[in-house]
Amino acid sequence: MKFQFSANDKEWHQTLLNAFENILNMKIQPVLVYDRKHFANYVYKNNIRPTAVWAECIKECGTIWLNPHLAAEPKVETVNTLYHECLHIKYPKKTEREIRRLADKIIPVTKSITSKKPKFDITHAH
């Protein structure tokens, strides 16, 4: 597999997730998965393919999937993405735009460090 997370990456992800859970005082404890099959039945708006997003979450149970392509991106992308997904779980009724604004206030991601690949924008289609 071309893109994959190392054991150190996964440990770091869990540490970040635990920190965000505590900072946000979340009622639902988020769980990370790396297997895309958990999300196989999701319907994507505007024909967005599952591989075209950095991450997804199932808000009701707190399951978060991370795209392995994040392993090749700047670390700030992963931090912002995990925080973004935790915000979706914490505030399930907020719009994507509202969640992005909240996440970007805490962990800004600028165009200068994000991928030039348009399909790998931090786009979530829930």
KEKEZA-332821 format. One record per atom (N, C-alpha, C, CB): residue number from 0; atom name; x, y, z. Coordinates in pm, whole numbers, plus 50000, padded with zeros to 5 digits. Glycine has a CB too. Example, Ala and Ser with C-alpha at 12.3 -4.5 7.8 and 13.67 -1.06 7.14 Angstrom:
2
[r 0, 'N', [51319, 49431, 50780]]
[r 0, 'CA', [51230, 49550, 50780]]
[r 0, 'C', [51320, 49670, 50780]]
[r 0, 'CB', [51131, 49553, 50905]]
[r 1, 'N', [51285, 49775, 50708]]
[r 1, 'CA', [51367, 49894, 50714]]
[r 1, 'C', [51290, 50003, 50787]]
[r 1, 'CB', [51408, 49940, 50572]]
***
This chain:
126
[r 0, 'N', [50085, 49882, 50000]]
[r 0, 'CA', [50000, 50000, 50000]]
[r 0, 'C', [50090, 50124, 50000]]
[r 0, 'CB', [49903, 50000, 50124]]
[r 1, 'N', [50060, 50215, 49911]]
[r 1, 'CA', [50143, 50335, 49894]]
[r 1, 'C', [50138, 50426, 50016]]
[r 1, 'CB', [50098, 50411, 49771]]
[r 2, 'N', [50020, 50452, 50069]]
[r 2, 'CA', [50004, 50540, 50184]]
[r 2, 'C', [49957, 50459, 50303]]
[r 2, 'CB', [49905, 50656, 50153]]
[r 3, 'N', [50026, 50471, 50414]]
[r 3, 'CA', [49979, 50407, 50536]]
[r 3, 'C', [50041, 50476, 50657]]
[r 3, 'CB', [50013, 50256, 50535]]
[r 4, 'N', [49970, 50464, 50768]]
[r 4, 'CA', [50017, 50524, 50892]]
[r 4, 'C', [50112, 50427, 50963]]
[r 4, 'CB', [49898, 50561, 50983]]
[r 5, 'N', [50214, 50482, 51023]]
[r 5, 'CA', [50307, 50400, 51102]]
[r 5, 'C', [50246, 50377, 51240]]
[r 5, 'CB', [50448, 50469, 51114]]
[r 6, 'N', [50307, 50287, 51316]]
[r 6, 'CA', [50262, 50264, 51454]]
[r 6, 'C', [50276, 50392, 51535]]
[r 6, 'CB', [50344, 50149, 51520]]
[r 7, 'N', [50382, 50470, 51510]]
[r 7, 'CA', [50400, 50597, 51581]]
[r 7, 'C', [50290, 50697, 51545]]
[r 7, 'CB', [50538, 50657, 51548]]
[r 8, 'N', [50252, 50700, 51417]]
[r 8, 'CA', [50141, 50787, 51375]]
[r 8, 'C', [50014, 50751, 51450]]
[r 8, 'CB', [50118, 50776, 51223]]
[r 9, 'N', [49985, 50623, 51458]]
[r 9, 'CA', [49861, 50579, 51524]]
[r 9, 'C', [49862, 50612, 51673]]
[r 9, 'CB', [49841, 50427, 51505]]
[r 10, 'N', [49978, 50599, 51736]]
[r 10, 'CA', [49989, 50635, 51877]]
[r 10, 'C', [49967, 50786, 51893]]
[r 10, 'CB', [50128, 50594, 51934]]
[r 11, 'N', [50025, 50864, 51804]]
[r 11, 'CA', [50009, 51010, 51805]]
[r 11, 'C', [49863, 51048, 51783]]
[r 11, 'CB', [50098, 51075, 51698]]
[r 12, 'N', [49796, 50982, 51688]]
[r 12, 'CA', [49654, 51009, 51663]]
[r 12, 'C', [49572, 50987, 51789]]
[r 12, 'CB', [49601, 50920, 51549]]
[r 13, 'N', [49599, 50876, 51859]]
[r 13, 'CA', [49523, 50845, 51980]]
[r 13, 'C', [49548, 50948, 52089]]
[r 13, 'CB', [49559, 50706, 52031]]
[r 14, 'N', [49671, 50994, 52100]]
[r 14, 'CA', [49705, 51098, 52198]]
[r 14, 'C', [49629, 51227, 52167]]
[r 14, 'CB', [49857, 51124, 52200]]
[r 15, 'N', [49630, 51266, 52040]]
[r 15, 'CA', [49555, 51385, 51998]]
[r 15, 'C', [49406, 51369, 52027]]
[r 15, 'CB', [49576, 51412, 51849]]
[r 16, 'N', [49353, 51253, 51992]]
[r 16, 'CA', [49211, 51228, 52012]]
[r 16, 'C', [49174, 51237, 52160]]
[r 16, 'CB', [49172, 51091, 51956]]
[r 17, 'N', [49256, 51180, 52246]]
[r 17, 'CA', [49230, 51188, 52391]]
[r 17, 'C', [49235, 51332, 52439]]
[r 17, 'CB', [49333, 51103, 52469]]
[r 18, 'N', [49331, 51409, 52389]]
[r 18, 'CA', [49341, 51550, 52429]]
[r 18, 'C', [49217, 51628, 52383]]
[r 18, 'CB', [49469, 51615, 52369]]
[r 19, 'N', [49175, 51608, 52259]]
[r 19, 'CA', [49057, 51680, 52208]]
[r 19, 'C', [48931, 51640, 52282]]
[r 19, 'CB', [49039, 51654, 52058]]
[r 20, 'N', [48921, 51512, 52317]]
[r 20, 'CA', [48805, 51465, 52394]]
[r 20, 'C', [48797, 51538, 52528]]
[r 20, 'CB', [48813, 51311, 52416]]
[r 21, 'N', [48911, 51555, 52593]]
[r 21, 'CA', [48915, 51625, 52722]]
[r 21, 'C', [48892, 51775, 52706]]
[r 21, 'CB', [49047, 51600, 52791]]
[r 22, 'N', [48958, 51835, 52609]]
[r 22, 'CA', [48944, 51980, 52586]]
[r 22, 'C', [48799, 52016, 52554]]
[r 22, 'CB', [49036, 52026, 52473]]
[r 23, 'N', [48735, 51935, 52472]]
[r 23, 'CA', [48597, 51962, 52429]]
[r 23, 'C', [48492, 51908, 52527]]
[r 23, 'CB', [48574, 51903, 52292]]
[r 24, 'N', [48538, 51836, 52630]]
[r 24, 'CA', [48446, 51776, 52726]]
[r 24, 'C', [48336, 51698, 52654]]
[r 24, 'CB', [48385, 51886, 52817]]
[r 25, 'N', [48380, 51606, 52568]]
[r 25, 'CA', [48287, 51532, 52483]]
[r 25, 'C', [48210, 51426, 52562]]
[r 25, 'CB', [48362, 51466, 52367]]
[r 26, 'N', [48082, 51412, 52531]]
[r 26, 'CA', [47999, 51310, 52595]]
[r 26, 'C', [48019, 51175, 52528]]
[r 26, 'CB', [47851, 51350, 52589]]
[r 27, 'N', [48046, 51176, 52399]]
[r 27, 'CA', [48073, 51053, 52325]]
[r 27, 'C', [48223, 51040, 52309]]
[r 27, 'CB', [48001, 51054, 52185]]
[r 28, 'N', [48278, 50925, 52349]]
[r 28, 'CA', [48421, 50903, 52336]]
[r 28, 'C', [48452, 50861, 52193]]
[r 28, 'CB', [48470, 50795, 52438]]
[r 29, 'N', [48529, 50943, 52119]]
[r 29, 'CA', [48560, 50909, 51981]]
[r 29, 'C', [48653, 50788, 51971]]
[r 29, 'CB', [48623, 51028, 51912]]
[r 30, 'N', [48635, 50714, 51862]]
[r 30, 'CA', [48716, 50596, 51836]]
[r 30, 'C', [48770, 50607, 51694]]
[r 30, 'CB', [48634, 50464, 51856]]
[r 31, 'N', [48899, 50583, 51677]]
[r 31, 'CA', [48960, 50588, 51544]]
[r 31, 'C', [48955, 50452, 51476]]
[r 31, 'CB', [49105, 50637, 51553]]
[r 32, 'N', [48927, 50453, 51347]]
[r 32, 'CA', [48938, 50333, 51266]]
[r 32, 'C', [49019, 50370, 51142]]
[r 32, 'CB', [48796, 50276, 51227]]
[r 33, 'N', [49087, 50272, 51089]]
[r 33, 'CA', [49169, 50295, 50971]]
[r 33, 'C', [49119, 50212, 50854]]
[r 33, 'CB', [49315, 50263, 51000]]
[r 34, 'N', [49019, 50130, 50878]]
[r 34, 'CA', [48961, 50044, 50775]]
[r 34, 'C', [48840, 50114, 50714]]
[r 34, 'CB', [48922, 49904, 50833]]
[r 35, 'N', [48842, 50138, 50587]]
[r 35, 'CA', [48736, 50211, 50517]]
[r 35, 'C', [48603, 50136, 50517]]
[r 35, 'CB', [48778, 50238, 50375]]
[r 36, 'N', [48604, 50007, 50541]]
[r 36, 'CA', [48481, 49926, 50535]]
[r 36, 'C', [48374, 49974, 50632]]
[r 36, 'CB', [48514, 49782, 50562]]
[r 37, 'N', [48415, 50038, 50742]]
[r 37, 'CA', [48318, 50089, 50839]]
[r 37, 'C', [48224, 50191, 50776]]
[r 37, 'CB', [48390, 50151, 50958]]
[r 38, 'N', [48267, 50253, 50668]]
[r 38, 'CA', [48191, 50361, 50606]]
[r 38, 'C', [48139, 50324, 50468]]
[r 38, 'CB', [48277, 50484, 50597]]
[r 39, 'N', [48144, 50196, 50434]]
[r 39, 'CA', [48108, 50151, 50299]]
[r 39, 'C', [47965, 50184, 50260]]
[r 39, 'CB', [48130, 50003, 50288]]
[r 40, 'N', [47876, 50195, 50355]]
[r 40, 'CA', [47735, 50219, 50323]]
[r 40, 'C', [47695, 50366, 50320]]
[r 40, 'CB', [47649, 50148, 50422]]
[r 41, 'N', [47793, 50454, 50343]]
[r 41, 'CA', [47760, 50597, 50339]]
[r 41, 'C', [47728, 50642, 50198]]
[r 41, 'CB', [47875, 50679, 50395]]
[r 42, 'N', [47635, 50736, 50187]]
[r 42, 'CA', [47600, 50795, 50059]]
[r 42, 'C', [47666, 50932, 50052]]
[r 42, 'CB', [47443, 50805, 50040]]
[r 43, 'N', [47739, 50958, 49946]]
[r 43, 'CA', [47812, 51083, 49932]]
[r 43, 'C', [47734, 51181, 49848]]
[r 43, 'CB', [47948, 51059, 49871]]
[r 44, 'N', [47728, 51305, 49894]]
[r 44, 'CA', [47662, 51411, 49820]]
[r 44, 'C', [47752, 51455, 49706]]
[r 44, 'CB', [47627, 51530, 49912]]
[r 45, 'N', [47695, 51500, 49599]]
[r 45, 'CA', [47770, 51555, 49486]]
[r 45, 'C', [47874, 51457, 49430]]
[r 45, 'CB', [47838, 51683, 49527]]
[r 46, 'N', [47847, 51330, 49440]]
[r 46, 'CA', [47936, 51227, 49385]]
[r 46, 'C', [48079, 51233, 49438]]
[r 46, 'CB', [47940, 51239, 49235]]
[r 47, 'N', [48096, 51274, 49563]]
[r 47, 'CA', [48229, 51278, 49624]]
[r 47, 'C', [48269, 51134, 49658]]
[r 47, 'CB', [48231, 51369, 49753]]
[r 48, 'N', [48385, 51094, 49611]]
[r 48, 'CA', [48434, 50960, 49638]]
[r 48, 'C', [48493, 50952, 49779]]
[r 48, 'CB', [48538, 50918, 49534]]
[r 49, 'N', [48486, 50836, 49844]]
[r 49, 'CA', [48544, 50823, 49978]]
[r 49, 'C', [48691, 50857, 49983]]
[r 49, 'CB', [48524, 50682, 50029]]
[r 50, 'N', [48764, 50831, 49875]]
[r 50, 'CA', [48907, 50859, 49875]]
[r 50, 'C', [48937, 51007, 49856]]
[r 50, 'CB', [48975, 50779, 49766]]
[r 51, 'N', [48833, 51088, 49837]]
[r 51, 'CA', [48852, 51231, 49813]]
[r 51, 'C', [48838, 51313, 49941]]
[r 51, 'CB', [48753, 51279, 49710]]
[r 52, 'N', [48831, 51248, 50055]]
[r 52, 'CA', [48819, 51321, 50181]]
[r 52, 'C', [48930, 51276, 50276]]
[r 52, 'CB', [48680, 51298, 50245]]
[r 53, 'N', [48969, 51366, 50367]]
[r 53, 'CA', [49073, 51334, 50464]]
[r 53, 'C', [49022, 51243, 50575]]
[r 53, 'CB', [49128, 51462, 50525]]
[r 54, 'N', [48896, 51262, 50613]]
[r 54, 'CA', [48842, 51185, 50725]]
[r 54, 'C', [48691, 51191, 50722]]
[r 54, 'CB', [48895, 51237, 50859]]
[r 55, 'N', [48631, 51103, 50798]]
[r 55, 'CA', [48486, 51104, 50815]]
[r 55, 'C', [48454, 51058, 50956]]
[r 55, 'CB', [48415, 51013, 50710]]
[r 56, 'N', [48334, 51091, 51000]]
[r 56, 'CA', [48292, 51040, 51129]]
[r 56, 'C', [48146, 50999, 51124]]
[r 56, 'CB', [48315, 51143, 51239]]
[r 57, 'N', [48112, 50907, 51211]]
[r 57, 'CA', [47973, 50873, 51237]]
[r 57, 'C', [47942, 50942, 51369]]
[r 57, 'CB', [47946, 50714, 51242]]
[r 58, 'N', [47869, 51051, 51360]]
[r 58, 'CA', [47849, 51140, 51475]]
[r 58, 'C', [47782, 51069, 51593]]
[r 58, 'CB', [47766, 51259, 51433]]
[r 59, 'N', [47685, 50983, 51563]]
[r 59, 'CA', [47606, 50920, 51669]]
[r 59, 'C', [47688, 50829, 51760]]
[r 59, 'CB', [47493, 50842, 51609]]
[r 60, 'N', [47791, 50765, 51705]]
[r 60, 'CA', [47870, 50673, 51788]]
[r 60, 'C', [48014, 50717, 51806]]
[r 60, 'CB', [47868, 50536, 51727]]
[r 61, 'N', [48055, 50824, 51736]]
[r 61, 'CA', [48188, 50879, 51755]]
[r 61, 'C', [48299, 50808, 51680]]
[r 61, 'CB', [48220, 50878, 51896]]
[r 62, 'N', [48265, 50729, 51581]]
[r 62, 'CA', [48368, 50659, 51503]]
[r 62, 'C', [48427, 50753, 51400]]
[r 62, 'CB', [48309, 50534, 51435]]
[r 63, 'N', [48560, 50761, 51397]]
[r 63, 'CA', [48631, 50849, 51303]]
[r 63, 'C', [48722, 50763, 51216]]
[r 63, 'CB', [48712, 50958, 51379]]
[r 64, 'N', [48710, 50781, 51085]]
[r 64, 'CA', [48800, 50716, 50989]]
[r 64, 'C', [48898, 50820, 50936]]
[r 64, 'CB', [48720, 50650, 50872]]
[r 65, 'N', [49027, 50783, 50931]]
[r 65, 'CA', [49128, 50871, 50873]]
[r 65, 'C', [49180, 50812, 50742]]
[r 65, 'CB', [49245, 50892, 50972]]
[r 66, 'N', [49187, 50896, 50640]]
[r 66, 'CA', [49238, 50857, 50511]]
[r 66, 'C', [49390, 50837, 50521]]
[r 66, 'CB', [49202, 50964, 50402]]
[r 67, 'N', [49443, 50725, 50473]]
[r 67, 'CA', [49587, 50702, 50483]]
[r 67, 'C', [49672, 50804, 50406]]
[r 67, 'CB', [49618, 50565, 50432]]
[r 68, 'N', [49612, 50878, 50313]]
[r 68, 'CA', [49686, 50982, 50242]]
[r 68, 'C', [49737, 51090, 50337]]
[r 68, 'CB', [49597, 51044, 50134]]
[r 69, 'N', [49673, 51105, 50452]]
[r 69, 'CA', [49719, 51203, 50551]]
[r 69, 'C', [49861, 51173, 50600]]
[r 69, 'CB', [49624, 51206, 50670]]
[r 70, 'N', [49904, 51048, 50588]]
[r 70, 'CA', [50039, 51011, 50631]]
[r 70, 'C', [50146, 51087, 50554]]
[r 70, 'CB', [50060, 50861, 50616]]
[r 71, 'N', [50113, 51130, 50432]]
[r 71, 'CA', [50210, 51199, 50347]]
[r 71, 'C', [50195, 51351, 50350]]
[r 71, 'CB', [50197, 51150, 50205]]
[r 72, 'N', [50104, 51400, 50431]]
[r 72, 'CA', [50077, 51544, 50438]]
[r 72, 'C', [50141, 51605, 50562]]
[r 72, 'CB', [49925, 51570, 50440]]
[r 73, 'N', [50152, 51738, 50568]]
[r 73, 'CA', [50204, 51802, 50689]]
[r 73, 'C', [50122, 51762, 50812]]
[r 73, 'CB', [50204, 51956, 50673]]
[r 74, 'N', [50189, 51745, 50923]]
[r 74, 'CA', [50123, 51698, 51046]]
[r 74, 'C', [50007, 51788, 51090]]
[r 74, 'CB', [50225, 51689, 51158]]
[r 75, 'N', [50015, 51917, 51061]]
[r 75, 'CA', [49908, 52008, 51101]]
[r 75, 'C', [49775, 51968, 51035]]
[r 75, 'CB', [49944, 52152, 51064]]
[r 76, 'N', [49782, 51907, 50918]]
[r 76, 'CA', [49659, 51861, 50850]]
[r 76, 'C', [49589, 51755, 50935]]
[r 76, 'CB', [49693, 51804, 50710]]
[r 77, 'N', [49667, 51663, 50990]]
[r 77, 'CA', [49609, 51558, 51073]]
[r 77, 'C', [49551, 51615, 51202]]
[r 77, 'CB', [49714, 51451, 51106]]
[r 78, 'N', [49622, 51708, 51263]]
[r 78, 'CA', [49573, 51771, 51386]]
[r 78, 'C', [49440, 51841, 51358]]
[r 78, 'CB', [49677, 51872, 51443]]
[r 79, 'N', [49437, 51922, 51253]]
[r 79, 'CA', [49315, 51995, 51218]]
[r 79, 'C', [49202, 51898, 51183]]
[r 79, 'CB', [49341, 52089, 51100]]
[r 80, 'N', [49233, 51794, 51111]]
[r 80, 'CA', [49132, 51697, 51068]]
[r 80, 'C', [49071, 51624, 51188]]
[r 80, 'CB', [49192, 51596, 50971]]
[r 81, 'N', [49155, 51578, 51279]]
[r 81, 'CA', [49102, 51510, 51398]]
[r 81, 'C', [49017, 51604, 51483]]
[r 81, 'CB', [49217, 51454, 51482]]
[r 82, 'N', [49064, 51727, 51499]]
[r 82, 'CA', [48987, 51825, 51576]]
[r 82, 'C', [48854, 51852, 51507]]
[r 82, 'CB', [49066, 51955, 51593]]
[r 83, 'N', [48857, 51866, 51375]]
[r 83, 'CA', [48737, 51889, 51295]]
[r 83, 'C', [48635, 51777, 51317]]
[r 83, 'CB', [48774, 51899, 51145]]
[r 84, 'N', [48680, 51653, 51312]]
[r 84, 'CA', [48588, 51541, 51330]]
[r 84, 'C', [48534, 51536, 51473]]
[r 84, 'CB', [48658, 51409, 51296]]
[r 85, 'N', [48617, 51569, 51571]]
[r 85, 'CA', [48569, 51574, 51709]]
[r 85, 'C', [48461, 51682, 51724]]
[r 85, 'CB', [48686, 51602, 51807]]
[r 86, 'N', [48479, 51794, 51655]]
[r 86, 'CA', [48376, 51899, 51659]]
[r 86, 'C', [48244, 51851, 51597]]
[r 86, 'CB', [48426, 52025, 51584]]
[r 87, 'N', [48253, 51771, 51490]]
[r 87, 'CA', [48130, 51714, 51431]]
[r 87, 'C', [48057, 51627, 51534]]
[r 87, 'CB', [48164, 51630, 51305]]
[r 88, 'N', [48133, 51551, 51610]]
[r 88, 'CA', [48072, 51463, 51711]]
[r 88, 'C', [48016, 51546, 51826]]
[r 88, 'CB', [48176, 51361, 51763]]
[r 89, 'N', [48090, 51645, 51869]]
[r 89, 'CA', [48046, 51732, 51980]]
[r 89, 'C', [47924, 51816, 51942]]
[r 89, 'CB', [48161, 51824, 52024]]
[r 90, 'N', [47924, 51867, 51819]]
[r 90, 'CA', [47816, 51955, 51771]]
[r 90, 'C', [47753, 51897, 51644]]
[r 90, 'CB', [47870, 52098, 51745]]
[r 91, 'N', [47675, 51791, 51656]]
[r 91, 'CA', [47623, 51723, 51536]]
[r 91, 'C', [47528, 51806, 51450]]
[r 91, 'CB', [47552, 51598, 51578]]
[r 92, 'N', [47472, 51911, 51504]]
[r 92, 'CA', [47378, 51992, 51426]]
[r 92, 'C', [47443, 52109, 51354]]
[r 92, 'CB', [47270, 52043, 51517]]
[r 93, 'N', [47570, 52136, 51383]]
[r 93, 'CA', [47639, 52246, 51315]]
[r 93, 'C', [47670, 52207, 51170]]
[r 93, 'CB', [47770, 52283, 51390]]
[r 94, 'N', [47668, 52308, 51084]]
[r 94, 'CA', [47695, 52285, 50943]]
[r 94, 'C', [47846, 52262, 50922]]
[r 94, 'CB', [47646, 52404, 50857]]
[r 95, 'N', [47878, 52211, 50804]]
[r 95, 'CA', [48019, 52190, 50768]]
[r 95, 'C', [48097, 52321, 50776]]
[r 95, 'CB', [48031, 52130, 50627]]
[r 96, 'N', [48038, 52427, 50728]]
[r 96, 'CA', [48105, 52559, 50730]]
[r 96, 'C', [48132, 52604, 50874]]
[r 96, 'CB', [48018, 52665, 50657]]
[r 97, 'N', [48034, 52586, 50963]]
[r 97, 'CA', [48052, 52624, 51103]]
[r 97, 'C', [48163, 52540, 51169]]
[r 97, 'CB', [47919, 52606, 51181]]
[r 98, 'N', [48165, 52412, 51139]]
[r 98, 'CA', [48268, 52324, 51195]]
[r 98, 'C', [48407, 52364, 51144]]
[r 98, 'CB', [48239, 52176, 51160]]
[r 99, 'N', [48416, 52393, 51016]]
[r 99, 'CA', [48546, 52436, 50960]]
[r 99, 'C', [48595, 52563, 51029]]
[r 99, 'CB', [48534, 52460, 50809]]
[r 100, 'N', [48506, 52657, 51047]]
[r 100, 'CA', [48545, 52783, 51113]]
[r 100, 'C', [48595, 52758, 51254]]
[r 100, 'CB', [48427, 52882, 51117]]
[r 101, 'N', [48523, 52674, 51329]]
[r 101, 'CA', [48565, 52642, 51466]]
[r 101, 'C', [48702, 52575, 51467]]
[r 101, 'CB', [48462, 52553, 51534]]
[r 102, 'N', [48721, 52477, 51380]]
[r 102, 'CA', [48848, 52404, 51376]]
[r 102, 'C', [48962, 52496, 51334]]
[r 102, 'CB', [48839, 52285, 51279]]
[r 103, 'N', [48937, 52580, 51235]]
[r 103, 'CA', [49043, 52668, 51184]]
[r 103, 'C', [49080, 52779, 51282]]
[r 103, 'CB', [48999, 52729, 51053]]
[r 104, 'N', [48992, 52811, 51376]]
[r 104, 'CA', [49026, 52910, 51479]]
[r 104, 'C', [49131, 52854, 51574]]
[r 104, 'CB', [48900, 52952, 51558]]
[r 105, 'N', [49123, 52725, 51600]]
[r 105, 'CA', [49214, 52661, 51695]]
[r 105, 'C', [49341, 52610, 51625]]
[r 105, 'CB', [49143, 52544, 51766]]
[r 106, 'N', [49324, 52545, 51510]]
[r 106, 'CA', [49436, 52487, 51437]]
[r 106, 'C', [49429, 52534, 51292]]
[r 106, 'CB', [49436, 52332, 51446]]
[r 107, 'N', [49483, 52652, 51264]]
[r 107, 'CA', [49471, 52704, 51127]]
[r 107, 'C', [49554, 52624, 51027]]
[r 107, 'CB', [49515, 52850, 51124]]
[r 108, 'N', [49495, 52601, 50911]]
[r 108, 'CA', [49564, 52534, 50802]]
[r 108, 'C', [49562, 52632, 50686]]
[r 108, 'CB', [49497, 52396, 50764]]
[r 109, 'N', [49679, 52677, 50645]]
[r 109, 'CA', [49687, 52776, 50538]]
[r 109, 'C', [49713, 52708, 50404]]
[r 109, 'CB', [49796, 52879, 50568]]
[r 110, 'N', [49680, 52778, 50297]]
[r 110, 'CA', [49698, 52722, 50164]]
[r 110, 'C', [49844, 52690, 50135]]
[r 110, 'CB', [49646, 52819, 50060]]
[r 111, 'N', [49936, 52760, 50199]]
[r 111, 'CA', [50078, 52738, 50172]]
[r 111, 'C', [50126, 52601, 50219]]
[r 111, 'CB', [50160, 52845, 50239]]
[r 112, 'N', [50056, 52538, 50314]]
[r 112, 'CA', [50101, 52407, 50361]]
[r 112, 'C', [50007, 52294, 50323]]
[r 112, 'CB', [50117, 52409, 50509]]
[r 113, 'N', [49895, 52325, 50263]]
[r 113, 'CA', [49803, 52219, 50226]]
[r 113, 'C', [49839, 52164, 50089]]
[r 113, 'CB', [49659, 52270, 50226]]
[r 114, 'N', [49787, 52047, 50062]]
[r 114, 'CA', [49815, 51981, 49937]]
[r 114, 'C', [49761, 52061, 49819]]
[r 114, 'CB', [49755, 51841, 49936]]
[r 115, 'N', [49830, 52054, 49708]]
[r 115, 'CA', [49786, 52121, 49586]]
[r 115, 'C', [49681, 52037, 49513]]
[r 115, 'CB', [49906, 52147, 49493]]
[r 116, 'N', [49663, 51913, 49557]]
[r 116, 'CA', [49568, 51824, 49493]]
[r 116, 'C', [49426, 51866, 49532]]
[r 116, 'CB', [49595, 51677, 49531]]
[r 117, 'N', [49344, 51914, 49439]]
[r 117, 'CA', [49210, 51960, 49475]]
[r 117, 'C', [49123, 51852, 49536]]
[r 117, 'CB', [49143, 52016, 49354]]
[r 118, 'N', [49143, 51726, 49500]]
[r 118, 'CA', [49058, 51622, 49555]]
[r 118, 'C', [49086, 51597, 49702]]
[r 118, 'CB', [49076, 51494, 49477]]
[r 119, 'N', [49201, 51641, 49753]]
[r 119, 'CA', [49232, 51623, 49892]]
[r 119, 'C', [49219, 51753, 49970]]
[r 119, 'CB', [49371, 51567, 49907]]
[r 120, 'N', [49106, 51816, 49952]]
[r 120, 'CA', [49068, 51930, 50034]]
[r 120, 'C', [49003, 51870, 50159]]
[r 120, 'CB', [48970, 52031, 49956]]
[r 121, 'N', [49003, 51943, 50268]]
[r 121, 'CA', [48938, 51888, 50388]]
[r 121, 'C', [48787, 51905, 50369]]
[r 121, 'CB', [48988, 51961, 50521]]
[r 122, 'N', [48733, 51818, 50285]]
[r 122, 'CA', [48591, 51822, 50250]]
[r 122, 'C', [48523, 51702, 50312]]
[r 122, 'CB', [48570, 51824, 50097]]
[r 123, 'N', [48416, 51726, 50381]]
[r 123, 'CA', [48342, 51619, 50446]]
[r 123, 'C', [48200, 51620, 50393]]
[r 123, 'CB', [48344, 51634, 50601]]
[r 124, 'N', [48152, 51508, 50352]]
[r 124, 'CA', [48017, 51499, 50296]]
[r 124, 'C', [47932, 51409, 50384]]
[r 124, 'CB', [48020, 51447, 50151]]
[r 125, 'N', [47876, 51465, 50488]]
[r 125, 'CA', [47791, 51386, 50578]]
[r 125, 'C', [47646, 51419, 50548]]
[r 125, 'CB', [47825, 51414, 50728]]
***
